[in-house]
Amino acid sequence: MNRPVMDLLAPTHLVVLLLIILVIFGPSRLADVGGALGKGIRDFKRAVNEPENTSDAVTKAPGEPGSRG
């Protein structure tokens, strides 16, 4: 029985799965889980997009040797 994965994840299957999860966790707990998941995704995107702080980027004060100002 070699069926593609898309056949196993048909929209009706996803709806049934979401209904089962809703019955198990309840609406309030599901909202908490969704909020935590959203916060985790936002934090991950922020961490991926923000530049790294490296010690190689040293800023020099104006007037110091090697500075442009």
N, C-alpha and C positions, 0 to 999 in steps of 0.2 A: 504494500500500500504506500507508494511513493507519491504523495500529494504535495503540491506546492504550498508554501507557508501561507500565501494569500487566500487559499481555499479554507484554511483553518481559521483565519481571522476575518471572516465575512462580517459585514456591518450588523447583521442580526445577532451573531455570536458576541460581538462587543457590547451590544445593548443588553443582552441577557447577563453578561458578566458584570456590567455596571449595576444592574438591578440587584444581583446577588450581593455585590459589595455594599450597596446601599442598605440592604436588609441586615447584613452582618454588623456594620459599623453605626448605622443610624445617620440621620441628616446632620446633626450637630458635630459629631465626631468626624464625619466626612468633610465638613467645612474646615475643621482644624487641620486635617491632613492635607487638604488642598492648599490652604494658606501656607503651611510649612513647606510644601513642595514648591510653591511659587517663590517663596523667599529663598529657598536653596538655589533655584535656577537663576534668580536675579543676582545672588551673591557670586555664583559661579561665572556668569557672564561678566560681571564687574571685575572679577579677579583675572579673567582671561584678557580683557581689553585694557586694563590699566598697566602702564609701563612698570617695568621692574626697577626697584631702587638698587642701583649698584654703586659700589665704592669707587668705580672707575671715573664716574662723572664728578670730578671735584671742581667746585667753583672757586675762583680766585677773586679777591677783593681788588678794586681798581688801585693801581699803583704798585701791585706786587709784581715781581718778575714773572714773565710768562702770561700776564693778563693783557687784554686788548685795550683797556681803558686807562 
